Amino acid sequence: MKQLIMIHFMVFEKAKNPVDYFRELFKALNPISYKIICMRNIDQKEWKKCEIDCPSDHLKDLMVSNANLLKKYVNKYGAISKSKFGIVASHCAWLIVQHADHDIEFQRKYLKLMHQNPKDFRKENIKMLTRRFRNKGIEI
């Protein structure tokens, strides 16, 4: 129930009008979208627990397992776009990709997929992932 309430608020925040709200809510309740959103919510909850030992071994394991599951979805369906999975799931997938520093090739692949159809992703997400590569001196 907590996840559904959280999804409601996430969708409500992104929706511009009632029609958009329901359209995005139905996309968010798609089983794949729902799973990605839940993965992101757990990820964020664990990051908030971080203090001195950040990221902890538990958080590192969580980021690896989230990235591995997301990779399976991406291999099957392509990038988690706004049009297919909704703006909330798309943003949540991007966050999981951002945290997948252990798998640069996956991050690079995802960024390339985002660049293929940039209007189907938040511009800020594309910019931030691109900046992440540049800041580390990694070629895209």
N, C-alpha and C positions, 0 to 999 in steps of 0.2 A: 504494500500500500504506500509506503514511504517513497518508493521509486516512482510510482504513478503521480503522486503529488509533486515530486520534484520535476518530473517531465512536464506536467501541466504548467508549472511556473517558468520552466525553460522555454516552452513553446509560446506561452503568453507573452513573454518578454520579447520574442522575435516577431510575433505576428503584428501586422499593420492594421488588420481589421478582423471581424468575426469569421469571414469566409477563409481568410488566410490561417486563422487559428485552427479551424477544424481541418483544413487541408493538411497543415503541418502536424497536427495531433495524430491524424490517421497514419501519416508517414512515420511518425515517431513510434507508433504502436506496431509497426511491421516487426516481425520477430528479429530480423537482423538489426534493424535500427534500434530496437529496444535493448538488445544485447550490447551493442556498441555504447549506447548511452549509459547503461548500467556499469560497463567496464570503466568508462570515464569517471562516473560518480565515485566508484570505489578508489580509483587512482587518485582523485582529488582529496578524498577523505584521508588516504594514507599520506599524501604530501603534507596535509595540515598537521599530522602527528609528528612530522619531522622537527627535530630541534638540533641537537649537536650532530648526531650520526645520520646525516642526510645525504643521499638517500640510503636508507637502511638496506640490509640484505633482503628483507621481506619485500620492500618496495622495488628493489631491482628485479627480484623474481616476478613480481606482479607486472612490471613494465615489459619484461620478456614474454610472459604468457599472453598479455594483452596484444602485443605486437604480433606474436605468432598466430593468434586467432584472427586478428585483423588482416594479416597477410593472406590467410585462407579465403576470407571474404573478397579481398581485392583480386586475388587470382581467379576467383569464380565470377565476380560481378563487375570488376573494374573499381576505379576510385569511388569512394562513398560520396556521391554528389548530392547537391541540394535537390535536383529534380527527381532523382530515383529514391533517395532515402530521407530527404527532409533536411532543413537547415540545421537542426539541432544535432542529428546523427552525423552530418557532414562535419560540423565543427568538432564534435567529440572524437571522430576518427582522426581529424587533423591533430588534436591534442595527443592522442596515442602515438601518432607518427612522430610528433615533436619529441616525445619522451623516449623514442626508440634509438637513442644514440649508440646502443650496442650493435645496431644493424644499419649502417650507413647506406648500404645498397638498397635496402627497403625504403629508407627515407628518400633517396635519390629517385627511385622508381615512382614513388608516390608523387613527388614534386613534378616529375615529367608528365604524369597523368593529369595533374592539376593544370599544368601549362597547356595541355591539349585542348582544354575546354574551360578557360579561366572564368567565364561568366557563370559557371555552375558551382563555383566555390567563392568563399569570402576573399576579397582582395587582400585583406589584412593577413589572412592565413597563408596565402601564397608568399606575400612579402616576408613574413616572419620566418617561414621555413627556408626561403632563399637566403635571408640574412644569417640564419643559423649556419648554413654551409660557408658563407663568406667569412663569418667571424672565426670559424675553425680553419680557414684556409683550404677548404675542400672544394674541389672542382665539381660543378653540377653536371 
